[in-house]
Amino acid sequence: MDFMKKLFFLSALFGLTLFLAACSAEAEKPSTPITVLNPVIPPTPTPAYTCAAVNAIPTAMPEELAILPPITEADYAIGPADAGVTLVEYCDFQSEGCLAMAQINSALMSVYQGNLRIVFRPLPLSDVLDKSEESVLAAIAAGEQGKFWEMYDLLFVRHSEWATLSPGQFKSWLIKEVPSAGVDANQLSEAMKAEEAQTRLQSAKEAMTQLAIPAVPVVFVNGSLQQSYVLDYQSLHDTIGLILLGQRQFTQCPPFTVDTAKEYTATLETEKGDIVIRLFPREAPLAVNSFIFLAREGWYDGVTFHRMIPGFVAQAGDPSGTGMGNPGYLFDNEISEYMFNIPGRVGMANSGPDTNGSQFFITFAPIAYLDGVYTIFGQVVSGLDVAEQLAPRDPSQGGYLPVGDKILHITIQEK
């Protein structure tokens, strides 16, 4: 799947939510247009309640599943077998690309611990790298002692110590250093020469031929082959986050229970303090009904403000943290007499008309060009200063993103 197809695929499934563009403290309109990829919107089920469910769980292409051998007990796996996401990697230990992938895997496991399983299939590059075969043999032999992952860590964490050694020096290095990983050196040396390790090594070589692997690393996520240009931390983080989000999305629109004659207040408990919002059920009943439903379901608990641009907006509402997620349903815009003419307006983020989901934003200044485009469903009545202290974070800038502040819980009060 090429880049544009992959990008459209994600947007069609998840409803790519608007990345509100940054601006100056005066909230002037950005000089560059906002990039929007619209999701596929199914027909509205009823005229009375303008909401539609969307199936957002991605599946691998049949041709991708056909080329990936099933995972067995013989595989080297770490993480729970029932994890929501399984990442299968074919790689060796000497390659710089595999070293980079190991560092990415470590970071992904720390973020998605309990929800991610990694299966590593050693792949010797015997004709390319002089110690690739020996390092794979060492890992296989360590696996016979139940120490595969300890050897994996030793080889990658201390990669710089052995990658440039001669093959003979590498063998000496192994015997000297493996005890620090809890591996019996003498047993390892004998196992590397034994028929069982040699047989597994040969099977790994055959796998490379059968899969027609041109270069490593080769990575599958839930059976779907990942193109080389998305084998970076942020892309894989987003892919995993969206898959996990898809597994917890709702399969139908929420029941309409909001009483437009009542007054509703939402208290957002954040890592920086509380933000209190007065909701507008009469002017934006769909948005308020959805927001209350999601808050009471715990949808927003632990969700990061994935975009926070001082002087402009703070945006949250996507548990995947990618800015592309929705709750599994979308609903129409509700444009009222309210305008974005004062700070503290709370609006629904979207990717085009009538594609509102769970993401919302809080404004820090008057922003007239948002009028008539985004639903206003609330006003901050307390804690705007707290919102302004949230950690700055701008995904549109690319590269490393600092950790954002989280919503701990949202409490709804009605009277």
N, C-alpha and C positions, 0 to 999 in steps of 0.2 A: 504494500500500500504506500503510495508516494506521499510526500509531505502534505500537499493540499487536500488529498483524499482523507488522510488521517485527521487533519485539522477539522474538516467538515464532519467527519464521522463523530468526533468528540462533541462538536457543537450541536449536531443533530440529536445526539443521545442525551446530553446533559443540559441543553439550553444555556449556551454561553452567556453569562451575566455581564452586563455592561461594566467595563472598567472605566469608571468616571475619570476623566482626564485631569491632570494637575493644572493648577493655575496660581496666580499671584495672590497676595493677601487681600487684594481688592476683588478677587474672584472674577477676573476678566475672562472672556471666552477664549479657549485655547486657539492658537493660530492653525493647528493641524486638526483634521477631522477625527472624530472618535471612531475607532475600528469596531464594527459590530458584525458578528456572525449570527444570523437568526436561526433558532431551532426549528424543527418541523413541528408545527402545531396541529394536533388532531382537531376535528370539528367539535365545537362546544356541544356538550350533551343535551343541555336544556337551556331555553331562553331565560328561565327564571334565575338560574345560578350559573354565571358565566365563568366556569372553571373546567379545566380538562386535565385528565391524568396523562402522563407521558411515561413510557417504558424506558428506563434509563440504565439498565444493566447491560454492559457491553459483553459481547461473546466473540470468541476467536473465529476466524474464517475457517471453513472446513479443510481447506488445503493446508492451513497451518497446523491444525490438530493432527492431520494425517502424517506429518513428518516428525512429530515429537513422540519418541518412545514413551510408554507409560512409566510412571514412577513406581518403583518397587522397593522392597525392604533392603535390597542390595545398594540402593542409592545412598549418597552422603547427604543427609538433610538436617537442617537445624530450624527450630520453630515448630509450633504445633501442627499436627497433620490436618486438623480441621480449620486451619487459618483461612481467612477469607480470600487471601491472595497467595499464590505460589509462584515464586520466581525460579526458573530453571536456567542455570548458566553453564555453558561449555567454555572452559578456559584452561590455561596452564598456569604455572607459577612463576616462570621467568619473564614472561611478557610484561612490558610496561603498561599495555592496555588492560591486562588482567589485574595488575596491581591497582590501577585506578578504579577498576570495577570493584575490587575488594574493599576499597575505602568507601565507595558509594554504598555497597551492601551493608557495611557496618553502620553507616549513618541512617540508612533506611530501617534497619532492625531496631535502632535506638528509638526511632519515631513511631514505628508501627509494631512494636513488641507485642506479641500475642495475636496479632492479626496478619503476620507475614511469615511464610515458610520459604527458606532458600534451599534449593537443591543444587549442589555443585558437582558437575560431571567433569573430572579431569580429562584434559585433551592434550596429549603430548605433541609438541611441534618439533619432532625429531630432526627434520630436514632444515629447520630454520634457526633454532636456538640450541646451543651446545649443552645446556644442562636441563633442558625442558623434560626430557625423558627420565633422567635420574630424579628430578624433583617430584615428578608425578609418581614414580615408583616409591619414593620415600613416603609420600602421603598415603598411598595404597597400603604400604607395609605398616605404617602407623595405625591405619584403620583396623588392622588385624588385632591391635592392642586396645582397640576402642578409643584411639587418640587421633582420629583423622582431623578433627577441627582444631586440636591443639597444634598439630603439624601445619595445618592451613594458616593459623595465626603466626606461627614461628616463621614460616617462609615469606609471608607477605609483610609482617611488621618489621622484620629484619632483612628485607629484600636487598637493601643497599649493601649489606655486608657480604653477600654471596653472589649477587648477579653478575659481577665482573670477574669472579674467580675462574681459574681453569677447572675443568671437570674433576681432575685429581684433587685439587685444593677444596673443591666443593664437598667431595666425599669426606675429607678430613674434617671440614667445618661441621658437617652433619653429625658425625660421631661425637664431636666435642660438645655441640650445642643442644642436641635433642633431649638430654636429661632435664634441661631447664623447662621443657614442655611436658615433663612427666613421661617421656618415652624411653624405654629400655634400649640403649644403643646397640648392644650385642644382638638382641632379638630383632631389632630393626634391620641390622646389616644382613642377618641370615634370611629374613623374610623378603628382602629386596631381591635376593637371588633365587628364591623359591618359585616353584611352578605356578602357584596360585596368583602371585603378584604379576608374574610375566603374562599369565593368561588374561588378567584384567587389563594390563597395559595394552595387549594386542586388541582386546575388545574395544578399548578407547580409540585406538587408531582406526579400527574399522568403522566406528561411529562417525569419525570425521569424514571418511569417504562416503558413507551412506547419506549423510546429511549435506554433502557437497559444501562444506564449510570453507569459505575463501579466506576468512580472517577471524580472529578472536578479539574481544569476547562475542559469543552468540548468546542472546538472552530471550527467553520466552516468559511472558507474564500471563498467567492463567491460560496457557496454551497458545497465546498470540505472540508471534515473532515480532520483536522490537527492532526497528531499523537502526542502523549504526548511529544515525544523527540524533537519536533520542536517548542514547545511552549516557546521559548525564544525570546528576542527582535531581535537579529540579523537574525534568521531564518524567523520570521514573517515579518521583514523589507524587507528582500530579496524577499520573496514571493509576497508581495504587490508591491514592486518596479518592479518586472518582469511582473506582471499582467498589471500594468499601462503602462509599456513600450510596451507590446504586443498590447495595444489599440492604440498606436500612431505609430507603425511600418508601413513601406511602404509595399504595397502588390505586388510591382513589382520592377524590377531593374531600376535604374535611366537612363534617356536618355544619350547617349554618346555624349557629347557636347564639350569635351576638345579639344583644338587645339594644337597638338604636336609641332607646329611651334612657338607657343607663349611662353612667360615667365610668370610664375605665382608665386606670393608671398602671403603667408598667415600670417596675424598678429593675434596672439592669445592674446587677452586682458585677463589677469588673475588678481586675487586678489593681486598678488605680483608684477605685472608689465607686460610689453609686451614681447612676444617671437615672433620673426620674422623668418619664415621658407621659404626657397627657394624650390619650388616644382620641381619634375623631371617628367614632362609629357611625355618626349620621352622614358625614361627608364621604367616608371611605369604608363602608361596611365589609366589603370583600377582604380588603387588606387587613383591617382590624380583626376580623373573624379568623383569618389565617394566622396572623401574628399571635393571637391569644392561644389558638389551638396548638401551634408549634411550641410556644413557650411552656404550656402546661404538659406537653409531651416530652419536654426535656431536649428538644431539638437544638436549642441554642446553648445548652450547657457545655462549657469547654471550648466554644467556638472562638476562633481568633478574629480580631479586627485585621483582616488581610490587606486592607488598604487604609492608610491614614496619612492624609496630606494636609499639613498645617495651613490654616487659612482657607481651606476648601472643604473637604469632607472626611469623615471616618466611615468606613464601610465594613459590614460584617454580615453574618447569616448563612455562611456556607461551611458546614462541618468538614468538608474536604480540604479547606484552606486554600483552594486553588482559585477561587473567584469564578468558577465555572459551574458550581453545583446548584441544584434546586431540590425541593422536597418531593419530587415525583409528580407534581401537578403545577399548572400555570393558570393564572387568572387575569381578567381584564384590567385595564387602567381605569381609574376613577378620578376624573379631573373636576375639581370644585372651585369655589371662589378663593380658596387659600392659594397663596403664591409663595415663592421662595424669596420673600422680600425682607426677612429678618433671620438672624442666626438661630440655630437650634431646630430648624424644620427637620422632620423625619420623613423620608421618602422611600418608596420602593425602587430598588435598582432593577433594571430589566435589559433585555437585548433587543428591544423594539416594542412597538405597540402591543399591549395585551400579552406580555410574556413575564408577568410578575410571579415570583416564587417565594423564596424565603429571605433573599438578601435585601438589606435596607441600608440607608446611609443617613448620617446626621450632618447638617451643614454648619459651617463656622462663619458664614458671611452671607449677605444677600447675593443670590445668583439668578438673575432674571432669565437667562437663556434656558434654565431648566423648567420654567413655567409652561404648563400645558403638555409636558412630555412625560413627567414622572408623577405618580400618585403621592400626594402628601397625606399621611395618615396619623401624624402626631406632632407634638411640639415638646421640646425639652423644657421642663419647668424648674429643674434643679439638677446641678451637676454638669452643666455645659463646660465648666472649667475642668472637670474631671476628663471629659471627652477630649478636650484640647491638650491634655497631658499624656494621652495615649501614645505609644511608641510609633514614631513616623515609619511608614512602610509604603513603598511605591513599586508594585510589581511591574509597571510599564517600563521601568528603568532597566530591567533584566539583571543578570548576574546574581550575586549573593544577596539574599533578603534577610534582614535582621528579624529576630523573633518578635512577633506581634503580641500585644496584650490580649488576654482572653476575657470573654464573658463567663463568669462563674455560674450564674443562674439568673433567670428572669422571673420575678414574682408579679402576678397580675392581681390588682384589686379592683373590685367593682362596687358601685353603690347607686 
